[in-house]
Amino acid sequence: MTVTEQTAAAPAPPSSIAMVRTLGGIAMLSGFLVVLVYQLTLPAILENQRRAIERAVFLVVPGAVSRVDFQLAADGLNRVTEDTEDSPDAIAVYAGFDADGALKGVALEAAAPGYQDVIKLLYGYDPACECITGIYVLKMTETPGLGDKIATDQTFLANFKALDARLSAAGDSLQNAIVTVKNGTKKAPWQIDAISGATVSCKAVGRALNESAHRILPRLQPAVNQLKVEE
């Protein structure tokens, strides 16, 4: 067989159009499967988040035995009911009460980029002392044995027993920014003493609390009297 005959017998290469169609079909199928899996697992994810927040409220608001949910929206503070419509701009406020119905504090959400991914927190705030009373890590993917200590290190968590979050005289911002400082150098009640070897994650916690407190507390503090067990 001559070279010419071998060339003629070789199969023709697939056309670029056919390849593009095949790859496009695979991409569309993959995208459909991702969306399908997300839709199927979304109810379970939301339920797990709800349960995590429900447990965390009583951890970050000392003395609370019951909870009432509110939303801080453009029109003020509103109690959440079965008829309440979800609003992307509304801020969730979880109010905790003692056995006598007295307000012990509120739990608020905060988030900031950490070393690996966004760290999501729930933190307690006591309007009486204008201080943060605890934090609970809702989501993180920080380095095991280092960054993930922000959820378990008791010395670090002690920063949030009464972290200063007082408002300025004008009431439009925090009097002092909440900041994370190098381990062993904390000198002020609004500072967070970092964990050695996990500074990035600790600073993320400080940024999350500072941003959330700056944004929410000036709007929440004037409406505290509306936080009641019963309307």
N, C-alpha and C positions, 0 to 999 in steps of 0.2 A: 504494500500500500504506500502510495506516494505521500509526501507532506501535504500536498493539495487535498488528497482524499481524506487524510486524517483531520485536517481542519474542517472540511465539509461535514464530517461525521460527528464532530464535537457538538454537544447540545448548546443552544443559544443561551447566553446569560440572561437572568431574569431582568425584566425592565425596571427602571427606577420608579416608574409610576406604581407598578404592582407592589414593590417593596414599601413605598410610602403608604399605600393603602393598608398593607398588612400591619405595619407599625402603628398607623393611626387607629386601626381597629383594636389592637392590643392596648393602646393607651386609653381609648374610650372605655374598654371593658374594665381595665384596672381602676380607672376613675369611678366608674359605676359601682364597683365592688367596695371601694373605700367609702363612698357616700352611703352605700347600703349598710355596711358594718357600723358606721358612725350613727346612723339613724336607729339601728337596732339596739345599740349599746347606750345611746344617749339617756333613756329613762333610768337605767341602772346607775349611770355616772352621776346624774342629778340627784338621785335618791341617796347615793353614798355621800355626796357633798352635803346634802341636807342633814344627814345623820351626824356627819363629822362636825358641822357647825353647831348642831343641837347639843352635842356632848361638850364641845369646846366652850360654849357660852358660860357654863357653870364652873369651868376651870379658870377662866380669865376674869370672872366677876365674883370675887369671894363673897360668900354669904347668900348668894342667890339660890332660890329653890324653885322659882317659876320664871317663865319668860313670856314676853309679849313682843311681837314683831311690828316695827314701824318702818315707814319710808320717809326719807328727807328729800322732798322734791321742790320744784320751783315755787309751788304754792304753799310750802311749809311742811310741817311734820304731820304725817297721817298714819293712822293705825292700819295694818294690813288685815284684810278680811278675804273671804272666799271670792268676793266680787272685785277685789283690787286687780287692776290690769297691770301687767308688767311694763315698766318704763325703763329704757336703757339709761336714762339720765338720773333716775332715782337712786338714792344711797340707802342701803339696808342698815337699819339700826335695830339691834337685838337688845331689848331692855330686860334686865334681870331684877327680880323682886324677892324680898325675904318672905317668911311665913305670914307676916302681918301686912304685906302689900306695900312695904316701903321700898323705894327705889334704891338698889345697891350699886347700880352702875349700868353701863351699856357695853355691848361688844360691837366692834366695827372691823371692817376688812381693810387690809393694806397689802401692797405688793411692790416688788422692785426686782430688777435683774440681779441674780447672784453670780456665782462662779460658773455654774453649769447652765442654769435656766432661771426663769422667774421664780422667786420665792413668794408664796402667798401666805399671809398671816391673818389670824383673828386676834384682836387685842382688846383688853378691857379698859374702860375709862370711867373714873369716878368723878362726876361733876362737882361733888362736895369738896374734894381735895384738889380738883383739877389735875389729876395725875393718872398715869397709866398703871393698871393693877395686875397685868399679866399678859403673856402672849402665848399663842398656840400655832404651830406651823401646820397649815392645811395642805401645802404642796411644796415639794422641793426635790431636786435631783443633785444635791451637793455631794462633794467627795466623801465617801464613807470613812469614818474615823477622824475626819477633820471638819469640813464645813457642816456636816449633818449634826455636829454637836450643838448647834444652835437650838435644837429641839430637846436636848437631853441634859446638857451641862448645867447643873444646879447653880453653880457660881454665876454663870452667864444669865440664867433665868432670874436670879435674884436682883438683877438690874431693874426688873419690871415690877417689883413689889410696890413701888411708889415713885415711878419715873415722872419727873416734873413736866407737866404739859399745860402750864398756866397761860392764859391769854394775856396779851398786852393791855395796857390801860384803855386803848381805843377799842379793844375787843375784836379786832379784825385780823389778828394773826397770833402766833405763839410769841410769848415774851422772849423765849430763848429757843433757838433751833435745837432739835434733838439730834445729837451727833454721837458717832462711835469713836472712841479714842483707843490708843494703844493700851494693851493689857497692863494693868497696874498704874495707869496714869489718871484715872477718873478723879476729878476734884469737885464737880458740880452735879447737882441732882438731876440735871437734864442730859447728862452724859452717860453713854453706855460703855462699860468696860469690856473690850473685845476678848476673844479666846485666842491664845497664842497658836499660830498656825492656821487660823481660820478667819483672818482679818477681812477678807473679801466678803464672806458670807455675813459676818457680823455687821460690816458697813452697809450691806444690803438691807438688813433688818432696821438699822438706824434711818436709812433713806426712806424706807417704806413707811415707818411710823411718822417721821417728820412730814413727809408729803401728805399723808392721809390726815394727820392732825391739823396741819395748816389749812387743808381744804375743807374739812368737815366741822371741826370744833367751833369756829366762829359762827357757823350757822346753827349748830346744835345747842350750844350753851344757852342762848336766849329762849329756847323752846323746851328746856328741861322740864318745866312745870306741866307740860302736856303729856309727859311719860307717866302713865297711870295704868294700874291693873285693869280698872274698869272705866268706861267712858262716863 
